[in-house]
Amino acid sequence: MPKKINAFAKYMFDIKEYNPHLSMAEVQSIAGEHWQNMSQEEREQYKSGDKPAKRVKVDLFDARQNVRYNCLGEPIDEVNRRQNEKRLKIQKDIEFIDNVIGLAIDDNSLLEQEFYFFSASYFIKKPQEDIFPAEIAIAKFSLFEGITDCFHMLINPGNLPMGFAATALQHSKNTHRLPIPPNIVGEQNYKRILDEILRFLDIKEFSSLYVPPFFVFDDFHIDDFEAAELTLQKITDENRCNNAFRLLKADQLLFLLNKHIVAHSKEEKIPLQSIVQTRDLMRRDPYAYRDIGCDLHNTDDNSKECTLSKVKRWGFSIIEHCGADCIERIPGQHMPISNFTMEDDFDDEETVESCLTESFHQLRVDTTNSQSDLDSIYSKHKASSVSSQLDLSIKQSIRFFNPMRSSTSIAGALKDDELFLNESQTNISRKQSLSNFNSMRSVATNIDDTVKGYEESWSKKLVQNNLDEE
């Protein structure tokens, strides 16, 4: 037995000597395979020294001639195998989404069909190994109602591995700007995290029931898909259960929705030509800088990197490009509230102008209304500054503006102008006192002029027509 071991060790030494480019692991693997394939006579010849070592080099060189490597040192056959598996997975995912949409169309329930978007951010990510998540978000979406419900949670993954604090801090500064552990305030119990996800999905038992797939926008210059995949795997691993979550691509969902909706539409429309074009449309991300994320990111003016903002934006993009023009868009569910403008309800400029004129006629601003407000406040001794009177009088003066407030962006502009007027009058009001009824009368005049100036900011022509009719 010792003689056999010594012969095998000599065999490995000869392989390494004549093939120095091989690692010891490769040498041991190749030597073991060749030693097993040797006949008893060849082994005896090698043990006795009759078999030259140079022949080992020639045989190995010939064996390695059939293996091709790329510039990264990876076997090309292995790379091709992984690419074929990836291509097959994409094909299966597309067939799955197509079947879901097709069944919904057959049941006349495509507009009510629910889809879920998932996004995750992290502090540290080791590709194909481990991840330290920071934040997750899920959005429930349908074509008819848009984003109907959302789930959002900050995660504290615990202590980071030694030597990775600087990496986590730099990644946080470049993306979500969340404080790194242990400073972040988030959920540490992975069982509670999984329970909250299942509760949002209305699933009682994770292993026995069907889990709806999650859709993630996959782009080449971001890693949202891989981060979501590793985060879900981390959550299930920590709970010691099988990962029943399935991730699909949001751009594939948009492409297939557009394809089916255009095919069943009575109008002649041009569908999206490819998933590449669909991905480009979603990559434009027109709602990236709207404050539709969590309170923490909105306050930090970093809503773009918030996972809650991402899942909402993916739903908004699908609504915008799916081709379903018959859907009546709901502010806050099909688009950000700040994006709801007059152009969404009116087809031409004349209609917009006529509606504005009618609304400005309803905006009755006169000293009587303002004076009555001030008299009531003065009698009850509740007024202490010009700014407080200005705020209440403006609200009273624009109370007839409700028809346009509910359906246009004018309401938002009114609020902004009102806040600006209040702020501009604050410094003056601090220096004045409401000592008698005559000062209240002067305040009413100032209010009337202020609101008229507000009207002029919208349109001098409309305000002039309004004043002429009065």
Buried (B, 14 or more C-beta within 10 A) or exposed (E): EEEEEEBBEBBBEBBBEBBEEBEEEBBBEBBEEBBEEBEEEBBEBBBEEEBEBEEBBEEBEEEBEEEEEEEEEEEEEEBEEEEEEEEEEEEEBBEBBBEBBEEBBEEEEBBEBBBBBBBBBBBBBEEEEBBBBBBBBBBBBBBBBBBBEBBBBBBBBEEBEEEBBEBBBEBBEEBBBBBBBEEBEBBEEBEEBBEBBBEBBEBEEBEEEEBBBBBBBBBEEEBBBBBBBBBBBBBBEBBEEEBBBEBBBBBBBBBBBBBBBBEEBEEEEEBBEEBEBBBEBBBEBBBEEBBBBBEBBBEBEBBBBBBBBBBBBBBBBBBBBBBBEEBEBBBBBBBBBBBBBBEBBBEEEEEBBEBBBEBBBBBBBEEEBBBEBBBEBBEEEEBEBBBBBBBBBBEBBBEBBEEBBEBBBBBBEBEEBBEEBBEEBBEEBEEBEBEEEEBBBEBBEBBBEBBEEBBEEBBEEBBEBBEEEE
